[in-house]
C-alpha cells in the first residue's frame, strides 16, 4: 500500500484491515487512538486528584462539576471505537 493521505484515512477509519495496511499508517493510527484514550483517563485522574486536594476551593471556582461527563465521554469514545472495529468484520 502506498503512502498517501487517502490510504491513511482508510486505515484510520477501519476501511482497510490493519493486517493488510502499511505498517506506518497502522502505527500512526494506534498512537492517535491510544492518545485520545489517554487524554480521557488523564482528565478523569486529574479531576479526582484535584477534588481530593482542594475540596473547598474547587467549589468556589467551578461549582458542582459533574465528573460523570468525563466518564460518559470515555465510554462514548470506546463505543465508537468498538463499533468502528466491529463494522469492519
Secondary structure, DSSP 8 states (H G I E B T S, - for coil): ---SHHHHHHHHTTSS-TTTS-HHHHHHHHHHHHHHHHHHHHHHHHHHHHHHH-HHHHHHHH-S--THHHHHHHHHHHHHHHHHHHHH-
